Amino acid sequence: MSLVAILSTCAAFAIGLGLTLPLLSLTLERNGYPGWVNGLNLATAGLAAICATPFVPWMIHRFGTTRYLTACLLAGSVSLIVLYEVQSLWLWFPMRFVLSCALNSLFVISEFWINQLADDRNRGRYISLYGACTAGGFGVGPLVLTVMGTHGIGPFVAGSVMLLAAVVPVFIARHSAPQIEERGHASILQTIAIAPAALTAALVFGTIDAGLWGLFPVYAVRSGYSESGAALAIAATSLGSFLFQYPLGRLADRMDKRQLLTICAGSGIFGAVLTPLLIPYPGAVYALLFVWGGVIMGVYTLGLTLLGERFRGGELANANAAYVMLYATGLLAGPTVEGFALDWWDPHGLMAVIGAITLIYTGFLLTRRRETAAAAP
């Protein structure tokens, strides 16, 4: 039942984020706000995670895993409804901050729980299931928008109900949830120094995640797509992420995980180059996003797998918090830069930034592999 509770929690996080990223971005675009405002509003989610995430291990230690999980699910559910009722743009910033604090706490707890449940023989497969569930949750959000549209309270209520539904399996599995008896003492910087390649995967994926799920709908609309067509592009990306994760997890349990991580990171370069070429052809773009979304999410899940191999206990909880913080840093910095680029080179600046980030990270991974090989006896 633990696995069901974990997957329900990560799906709840992903549904909440997958729904609000395109919904709020498209609403702002429709209301005439420029790309930089859209990017700054999106960056609020990253800021919330940076502020809230360091306290999650302490909250688990103080209140217990299931109590804190339940509180976050309830807070996220209520925040979605309140977000709809708020009419002022500038009130969206603090409301989005509250929602993102709740969602990112779900993120940290579910990652800690899945890494505690897995062992080194099945870690790749377990975390790939976690990644698939996360991707599926991301896909549900855009699909809700495709069916219900971006107007009215409907999509907000749908997201709120889905978050509430996750409380049931969490309550059932409350006795098997992991606890933190002794907190880890390593700082964020010390943790990064121990496993830089694994932890920076979260930073890189945060920037890509913000671009593909948050700003790609704006990119598509500016390229001539309808809002439903833009949401369908995100759904294709999420479907690929969902279907590719388990095969990638099986590969991770059978081959060098760092090599597979490098391949997944490199896919970002090709996706960023091909998208502007194929954007006039919707079918080709949806197919590309299906494959690209599936492979690029491997950056996050493989980094998380490497993290579980390296840390244990309270140190693992700290490492998961650092991982989400770096993801949030990417979510904060990425859309800020990408939003300005979207306006500066309208609209292909978005792809230029994503391509540059993945190129730099792929180069870093290749350099690390060469250094590790040279240091081996």
HUHU-V675267 format. One record per pair of residues at least 12 apart in sequence whose C-alpha atoms are under 10 Angstrom apart, sorted by the first residue. I is the first residue (numbers start at 1). J is the second residue. Records with the same first field share a line. If there is no record, write none. Layout:
I->J + J
This chain:
1->169 + 170 + 172 + 173 + 174 + 176 + 177
2->113 + 114 + 117 + 169 + 170 + 172 + 173 + 174 + 175 + 176 + 177 + 178
3->110 + 113 + 114 + 117 + 118 + 126 + 129 + 130 + 169 + 170 + 173 + 177
4->166 + 169 + 170 + 172 + 173
5->66 + 110 + 113 + 114 + 166 + 167 + 168 + 169 + 170 + 171 + 172 + 173 + 174 + 176 + 177
6->106 + 107 + 109 + 110 + 111 + 112 + 113 + 114 + 117 + 130 + 133 + 166 + 169 + 170 + 173 + 177
7->110 + 111 + 114 + 129 + 130 + 131 + 132 + 133 + 134 + 137 + 166 + 169 + 170
8->110 + 130 + 133 + 134 + 137 + 162 + 163 + 165 + 166 + 167 + 168 + 169 + 170
9->69 + 70 + 73 + 103 + 106 + 107 + 109 + 110 + 111 + 130 + 133 + 134 + 163 + 165 + 166 + 167 + 169 + 170
10->103 + 104 + 106 + 107 + 108 + 109 + 110 + 111 + 114 + 130 + 131 + 132 + 133 + 134 + 135 + 136 + 137 + 166
11->106 + 107 + 110 + 130 + 131 + 132 + 133 + 134 + 135 + 136 + 137 + 138 + 140 + 162 + 163 + 166
12->73 + 76 + 77 + 103 + 106 + 107 + 133 + 134 + 137 + 138 + 159 + 160 + 161 + 162 + 163 + 164 + 165 + 166 + 167
13->72 + 73 + 76 + 100 + 102 + 103 + 104 + 105 + 106 + 107 + 110 + 134 + 137 + 138 + 162 + 163 + 166
14->103 + 104 + 106 + 107 + 131 + 133 + 134 + 135 + 136 + 137 + 138 + 139 + 140 + 141 + 163
15->103 + 133 + 134 + 135 + 136 + 137 + 138 + 139 + 140 + 141 + 142 + 144 + 158 + 159 + 160 + 162 + 163
16->73 + 76 + 77 + 80 + 99 + 100 + 102 + 103 + 137 + 138 + 140 + 141 + 156 + 158 + 159 + 160 + 162 + 163
17->45 + 99 + 100 + 103 + 104 + 134 + 137 + 138 + 141 + 159 + 213 + 214
18->134 + 135 + 136 + 137 + 138 + 139 + 140 + 141 + 142 + 143 + 144 + 159 + 213 + 214 + 234 + 235 + 238
19->80 + 137 + 138 + 139 + 140 + 141 + 142 + 143 + 144 + 145 + 150 + 155 + 156 + 158 + 159 + 213 + 214
20->42 + 80 + 83 + 96 + 99 + 100 + 138 + 141 + 142 + 145 + 155 + 156 + 159 + 213 + 214
21->41 + 42 + 45 + 138 + 141 + 142 + 210 + 212 + 213 + 214 + 215 + 217
22->42 + 141 + 142 + 145 + 150 + 212 + 213 + 214 + 215 + 216 + 217 + 218 + 227 + 230 + 231 + 234
23->141 + 142 + 144 + 145 + 149 + 150 + 151 + 155 + 156 + 214 + 217 + 227 + 231
24->38 + 41 + 42 + 83 + 84 + 92 + 96 + 150 + 214
25->37 + 38 + 39 + 41 + 42 + 213 + 214 + 215 + 216 + 217 + 218
26->38 + 150 + 214 + 215 + 217 + 218 + 221 + 227 + 230 + 231
27->150 + 151
28->41 + 89 + 218
29->217 + 218 + 221 + 222
30->218 + 221 + 227
33->89
34->339 + 340 + 342 + 343
35->215 + 218 + 219 + 335 + 336 + 338 + 339 + 340 + 341 + 342 + 343 + 344 + 346 + 347
36->335 + 336 + 337 + 338 + 339 + 340 + 341 + 342 + 343
37->89 + 336 + 339 + 340
38->214 + 215 + 218 + 335 + 336 + 339 + 340
39->210 + 211 + 214 + 215 + 331 + 332 + 333 + 334 + 335 + 336 + 337 + 338 + 339 + 340 + 342
40->93 + 332 + 333 + 334 + 335 + 336 + 337 + 339 + 340
41->89 + 90 + 92 + 93 + 94 + 96 + 97 + 332 + 335 + 336
42->93 + 96 + 97 + 210 + 211 + 214 + 215 + 331 + 332 + 333 + 334 + 335 + 336 + 339
43->93 + 96 + 97 + 210 + 214 + 328 + 329 + 330 + 331 + 332 + 333 + 334 + 335 + 336 + 337 + 339
44->92 + 93 + 94 + 95 + 96 + 97 + 98 + 100 + 101 + 328 + 331 + 332 + 335 + 336
45->93 + 94 + 96 + 97 + 98 + 99 + 100 + 101 + 103 + 104 + 210 + 328 + 329 + 331 + 332
46->97 + 100 + 101 + 104 + 206 + 207 + 210 + 324 + 325 + 326 + 327 + 328 + 329 + 330 + 331 + 332 + 333 + 334 + 335
47->97 + 100 + 101 + 325 + 328 + 329 + 330 + 331 + 332 + 333
48->94 + 96 + 97 + 98 + 99 + 100 + 101 + 102 + 103 + 104 + 325 + 328 + 329 + 332
49->97 + 98 + 100 + 101 + 102 + 103 + 104 + 105 + 107 + 108 + 321 + 324 + 325 + 326 + 327 + 328 + 329 + 331 + 332
50->101 + 104 + 321 + 322 + 324 + 325 + 326 + 327 + 328 + 329 + 331 + 332
51->97 + 101 + 325 + 328
52->97 + 98 + 100 + 101 + 102 + 104 + 105 + 321 + 325
53->101 + 102 + 104 + 105 + 106 + 107 + 108 + 109 + 318 + 320 + 321 + 322 + 323 + 324 + 325 + 328
54->105 + 108 + 188 + 318 + 320 + 321 + 322 + 324 + 325
55->105 + 318 + 321
56->68 + 104 + 105 + 106 + 108 + 109 + 317 + 318 + 320 + 321
57->105 + 108 + 109 + 112 + 179 + 180 + 183 + 184 + 314 + 315 + 316 + 317 + 318 + 319 + 320 + 321
58->180 + 182 + 183 + 184 + 317 + 318
59->105 + 180
60->105 + 109 + 178 + 179 + 180 + 181 + 183 + 317
61->179 + 180 + 181 + 182 + 183 + 314
62->179 + 180 + 181
63->179
64->174 + 177 + 178 + 179 + 180
65->109 + 110 + 113 + 170 + 174 + 175 + 176 + 177 + 178 + 179 + 180
66->109 + 167 + 170 + 171 + 172 + 173 + 174 + 175 + 176 + 177 + 178 + 179
67->170 + 171 + 174
68->102 + 105 + 106 + 109
69->102 + 103 + 105 + 106 + 107 + 109 + 110 + 166 + 167 + 170 + 171 + 174
70->106 + 163 + 164 + 166 + 167 + 168 + 170 + 171
71->102 + 105 + 106 + 167
72->99 + 100 + 101 + 102 + 103 + 104 + 105 + 106 + 163 + 167
73->99 + 102 + 103 + 105 + 106 + 160 + 162 + 163 + 164 + 165 + 166 + 167
74->102 + 160 + 163 + 164 + 166 + 167
75->98 + 99 + 100 + 101 + 102 + 103 + 160 + 163 + 164
76->96 + 98 + 99 + 100 + 101 + 102 + 103 + 104 + 106 + 159 + 160 + 163 + 164
77->99 + 102 + 103 + 156 + 157 + 158 + 159 + 160 + 161 + 162 + 163 + 164 + 165
78->99 + 156 + 157 + 160 + 161 + 163 + 164
79->95 + 96 + 97 + 98 + 99 + 100 + 102 + 156 + 160
80->95 + 96 + 98 + 99 + 153 + 155 + 156 + 157 + 158 + 159 + 160 + 161 + 163
81->153 + 154 + 155 + 156 + 157 + 158 + 159 + 160
82->95 + 96 + 99 + 156
83->95 + 96 + 98 + 99 + 153 + 156
84->152 + 153 + 154 + 155 + 156 + 157
85->153 + 156
103->163
104->321 + 324 + 325 + 327 + 328
105->321 + 324
107->134 + 320 + 321 + 324
108->317 + 318 + 319 + 320 + 321 + 322 + 323 + 324 + 325
109->177 + 178 + 317 + 320 + 321
110->130 + 320
111->127 + 130 + 131 + 304 + 305 + 308 + 316 + 317 + 320 + 321 + 323 + 324
112->178 + 304 + 308 + 312 + 313 + 314 + 316 + 317 + 318 + 319 + 320 + 321
113->177 + 178 + 179 + 316 + 317 + 320
114->126 + 127 + 129 + 130 + 178 + 304 + 305 + 308
115->127 + 130 + 304 + 305 + 307 + 308 + 309 + 311 + 312 + 313 + 316 + 317 + 320
116->177 + 178 + 179 + 308 + 311 + 312 + 313 + 316 + 317
117->176 + 177 + 178
118->305 + 308 + 309
119->308 + 309
120->253 + 305 + 306 + 308 + 309
121->253 + 254
122->249 + 250 + 252 + 253 + 305
123->249 + 250 + 252 + 253 + 302 + 304 + 305 + 306 + 308 + 309
124->245 + 246 + 247 + 248 + 249 + 250 + 251 + 252 + 253 + 254 + 257 + 301 + 302 + 304 + 305 + 306 + 308
125->245 + 246 + 247 + 248 + 249 + 250 + 251 + 252 + 253 + 305
126->246 + 249 + 250 + 301 + 305
127->245 + 246 + 249 + 300 + 301 + 302 + 304 + 305 + 308
128->242 + 243 + 244 + 245 + 246 + 247 + 248 + 249 + 250 + 252 + 297 + 298 + 300 + 301 + 302 + 304 + 305
129->242 + 243 + 245 + 246 + 247 + 249 + 301
130->242 + 245 + 246 + 301
131->241 + 242 + 243 + 244 + 245 + 246 + 249 + 297 + 298 + 300 + 301 + 302 + 304
132->238 + 239 + 240 + 241 + 242 + 243 + 244 + 245 + 246 + 249 + 294 + 297 + 298 + 301
133->241 + 242 + 243 + 245
134->238 + 241 + 242 + 245 + 297
135->235 + 237 + 238 + 239 + 240 + 241 + 242 + 243 + 244 + 245 + 293 + 294 + 297
136->235 + 238 + 239 + 240 + 241 + 242 + 243
137->162 + 238 + 239 + 242
138->213 + 234 + 235 + 237 + 238 + 239 + 241 + 242
139->213 + 231 + 232 + 234 + 235 + 236 + 237 + 238 + 239 + 240 + 241 + 242
140->159 + 234 + 235 + 238 + 239
141->155 + 158 + 159 + 231 + 234 + 235 + 238
142->155 + 213 + 228 + 230 + 231 + 232 + 233 + 234 + 235 + 236 + 238
143->228 + 231 + 232 + 234 + 235 + 236 + 238
144->156 + 158 + 159 + 231 + 235
145->158 + 227 + 228 + 231 + 232 + 235
146->227 + 228 + 229 + 230 + 231 + 232 + 235
147->228
148->228
149->227 + 228 + 231
150->227 + 228 + 231
178->313
179->313 + 314 + 317
180->313 + 314 + 315 + 316 + 317
181->313 + 314
182->313 + 314 + 315
183->313 + 314 + 315 + 316 + 317 + 318
184->312 + 313 + 314 + 315 + 316 + 317 + 318 + 319
185->314 + 315 + 318
186->314 + 315 + 318 + 319
187->315 + 318 + 319 + 322
188->318 + 319 + 321 + 322 + 323 + 325 + 326
189->322
190->319
191->311 + 315 + 316 + 318 + 319 + 320 + 322 + 323
192->319 + 322 + 323 + 326
194->307 + 310 + 311 + 319
195->303 + 306 + 307 + 310 + 311 + 319
196->303 + 307 + 365 + 368
197->258 + 261 + 262 + 303 + 306 + 307 + 361 + 364 + 365 + 368 + 369
198->258 + 261 + 299 + 300 + 301 + 302 + 303 + 304 + 305 + 306 + 307 + 308 + 310 + 323 + 365
199->300 + 303 + 304 + 306 + 307 + 319 + 320 + 322 + 323 + 324 + 325 + 326 + 327
200->299 + 300 + 303 + 322 + 323 + 326 + 327 + 330 + 361 + 364 + 365
201->261 + 265 + 298 + 299 + 300 + 301 + 302 + 303 + 304 + 323 + 326 + 327 + 330 + 361 + 365
202->299 + 300 + 301 + 302 + 303 + 304 + 322 + 323 + 324 + 325 + 326 + 327 + 328 + 329 + 330 + 331
203->300 + 323 + 324 + 325 + 326 + 327 + 328 + 329 + 330 + 331 + 332 + 333 + 334 + 361
204->265 + 299 + 300 + 326 + 327 + 329 + 330 + 331 + 334 + 354 + 357 + 358 + 360 + 361
205->265 + 268 + 296 + 297 + 298 + 299 + 300 + 301 + 303 + 326 + 327 + 328 + 330 + 331 + 334 + 354 + 357 + 358
206->300 + 324 + 325 + 326 + 327 + 328 + 329 + 330 + 331 + 332 + 333 + 334 + 335
207->326 + 327 + 328 + 329 + 330 + 331 + 332 + 333 + 334 + 335 + 336 + 337 + 338 + 353 + 354 + 357 + 358
208->268 + 296 + 297 + 327 + 330 + 331 + 334 + 335 + 338 + 350 + 351 + 353 + 354 + 355 + 357 + 358
209->293 + 296 + 297 + 300 + 327 + 330 + 331 + 334 + 335 + 354
210->327 + 328 + 330 + 331 + 332 + 333 + 334 + 335 + 336 + 338 + 354
211->331 + 334 + 335 + 336 + 337 + 338 + 339 + 350 + 351 + 353 + 354
212->233 + 234 + 237 + 238 + 289 + 293 + 335 + 350 + 351 + 354
213->231 + 233 + 234 + 235 + 237 + 238 + 293
214->234 + 331 + 335
215->335 + 338 + 339 + 342 + 350
216->230 + 231 + 233 + 234 + 342 + 347 + 350 + 351
217->229 + 230 + 231 + 232 + 233 + 234
218->230 + 231 + 339 + 342 + 347 + 350
219->279 + 342 + 346 + 347 + 348 + 349 + 350 + 351
220->233 + 234 + 279 + 280 + 282 + 347
221->347
222->342 + 346 + 347 + 348
223->276 + 279 + 280 + 346 + 347 + 348
224->279 + 280
225->279 + 280 + 282
229->282 + 286
230->282 + 286
232->282 + 286
233->282 + 283 + 285 + 286 + 287 + 288 + 289 + 290
234->286 + 289 + 290 + 293
235->286 + 289 + 290 + 293
236->285 + 286 + 287 + 288 + 289 + 290 + 291 + 292 + 293 + 294
237->285 + 286 + 287 + 288 + 289 + 290 + 291 + 292 + 293 + 294 + 295 + 296 + 297
238->289 + 290 + 291 + 292 + 293 + 294 + 297
239->289 + 290 + 291 + 293 + 294
240->286 + 287 + 288 + 289 + 290 + 291 + 292 + 293 + 294 + 295 + 296 + 297
241->289 + 290 + 291 + 292 + 293 + 294 + 295 + 296 + 297 + 298
242->290 + 293 + 294 + 297
243->290 + 291 + 293 + 294 + 295
244->290 + 291 + 292 + 293 + 294 + 295 + 296 + 297 + 298
245->294 + 295 + 296 + 297 + 298 + 301 + 302
246->298
248->260 + 261 + 264 + 294 + 295 + 297 + 298 + 301 + 302
249->298 + 301 + 302 + 305
252->298 + 301 + 302 + 305 + 306
253->305
257->302 + 303 + 305 + 306
258->299 + 302 + 303 + 306 + 365 + 366 + 368 + 369
259->365 + 366 + 369
260->298 + 299 + 302
261->295 + 296 + 297 + 298 + 299 + 300 + 301 + 302 + 303 + 306 + 362 + 365
262->298 + 299 + 302 + 358 + 361 + 362 + 363 + 364 + 365 + 366 + 369
263->295 + 296 + 298 + 299 + 362 + 365
264->292 + 294 + 295 + 296 + 297 + 298 + 299 + 300 + 302 + 358 + 362
265->295 + 296 + 297 + 298 + 299 + 300 + 357 + 358 + 359 + 360 + 361 + 362 + 363 + 365
266->295 + 296 + 299 + 355 + 358 + 359 + 360 + 361 + 362 + 363 + 365
267->291 + 292 + 293 + 294 + 295 + 296 + 299 + 355 + 358 + 359 + 362
268->292 + 293 + 295 + 296 + 297 + 299 + 351 + 354 + 355 + 356 + 357 + 358 + 359 + 361 + 362
269->292 + 351 + 352 + 354 + 355 + 356 + 357 + 358 + 359 + 360 + 362
270->288 + 292 + 355 + 358 + 359
271->285 + 288 + 289 + 291 + 292 + 293 + 296 + 351 + 354 + 355
272->292 + 348 + 350 + 351 + 352 + 353 + 354 + 355 + 356 + 358
273->348 + 351 + 352 + 354 + 355
274->288 + 351
275->288 + 289 + 348 + 351
276->347 + 348 + 349 + 350 + 351 + 352
296->358
300->323 + 327
303->323
304->319 + 320 + 323 + 324
307->319 + 320 + 323
308->320
334->350 + 353 + 354 + 357
335->350 + 353
337->349 + 350 + 353
338->350 + 351 + 352 + 353 + 354
339->353
341->353
